[in-house]
Amino acid sequence: MSYPEKVLSRILDPGIALIAVGAVAVFLSERITRGIADEKHRATANTAIKAAGLVVAIIGAVLLFT
């Protein structure tokens, strides 16, 4: 297998995709919750999205390293 094929096979691994999705969810959680009018509910939703992103990224890391 050539080097580009090895890189592509590593990038297409589901673990990498889950880590990327989790990181994007954590990074964009403020923008995702911008439409919520109540500040208390916005903070709760923001924290929930960040926690879900963390869980997804951890699952991706476990898949990647097993």
PyMOL commands that set and color helices and strands:
alter all, ss='L'
color gray80, all
select helices_A, chain A and resi 3-11+14-27+29-32+39-64
alter helices_A, ss='H'
color red, helices_A
deselect
rebuild
show_as cartoon
